[in-house]
């Protein structure tokens, strides 16, 4: 008995996911932005959850940092996770900007 159309499509999808997982294993993305000219306090590591795209991983990390009172995240890195389907995780240093004295 030959495979049905649905079985063929499922097998193709599985093969594509496997291929993506292997190519995700070699991927690594990193971006570091300059800090503003005024001082800041590091609050700790901000890590987002595994997401299906790099931008979703960054959004997840930003939400995590905001929930902990951070004003921003510095030194952001995005790593691919070799899973099926491929996924991404973003992390960086959550920071709170220091209060600036008003100039007279």
C-alpha positions in Angstrom: 0.0 0.0 0.0 1.5 3.3 -1.0 1.5 6.3 1.3 -1.4 8.7 1.2 -1.1 12.3 0.1 -1.4 13.4 3.8 1.3 11.0 4.8 3.6 12.3 2.1 3.0 15.9 3.1 3.6 15.0 6.8 6.9 13.2 5.9 8.0 16.3 3.8 7.2 18.6 6.7 9.2 16.4 9.1 12.2 16.4 6.7 12.0 20.2 6.4 11.9 20.6 10.2 14.9 18.3 10.6 16.8 20.2 8.0 16.0 23.5 9.7 17.0 22.1 13.1 20.5 21.2 11.7 21.0 24.5 10.0 19.8 26.4 13.2 22.5 24.6 15.2 25.2 26.5 13.3 23.5 29.8 13.5 24.4 32.5 16.0 23.3 36.1 16.1 24.7 38.8 18.2 24.1 42.6 18.5 25.4 45.0 21.0 24.0 48.6 21.2 25.9 51.5 22.8 24.6 52.5 26.2 23.3 56.1 26.5 25.8 58.6 27.8 24.3 58.6 31.4 25.0 55.8 33.9 22.8 52.8 34.5 22.4 50.0 37.1 22.6 46.4 36.0 19.6 44.5 37.3 20.7 41.1 36.1 20.3 38.7 33.2 17.2 39.0 31.0 16.3 35.8 29.1 13.3 35.3 26.9 11.6 32.0 26.2 12.2 29.8 23.1 10.5 31.3 20.1 10.1 30.3 16.4 11.8 33.4 15.1 14.7 35.6 16.3 12.5 38.8 16.6 10.0 36.9 18.7 12.8 35.8 21.0 13.9 39.5 21.4 10.3 40.5 22.1 10.0 37.8 24.8 13.3 38.9 26.4 12.2 42.5 26.4 8.9 41.6 28.1 10.8 39.6 30.7 13.0 42.6 31.4 10.1 45.1 31.6 8.3 42.8 34.0 11.3 43.2 36.3 11.4 47.0 36.1 14.2 47.4 33.6 14.4 50.4 31.3 16.4 48.5 28.6 18.5 45.5 27.8 22.2 45.9 26.8 24.6 43.4 25.2 21.8 41.4 23.5 22.6 38.0 21.9 20.3 35.7 20.0 21.1 32.1 19.9 19.5 29.4 17.8 18.4 26.2 19.5 18.8 23.0 17.6 15.2 21.7 18.0 12.5 20.6 15.6 11.2 23.0 14.6 14.2 25.3 15.0 13.8 28.0 17.7 15.7 31.0 19.1 16.4 32.4 22.5 17.5 36.0 23.3 19.4 37.2 26.4 21.1 40.3 27.6 21.7 42.5 30.7 18.6 44.2 32.0 19.4 47.8 33.1 17.7 50.7 34.9 18.9 54.1 33.9 20.3 56.2 36.7 18.5 59.4 37.7 20.1 62.4 36.1 20.7 65.6 38.1 19.1 68.6 36.4 21.6 71.1 35.0 21.2 74.7 36.1 
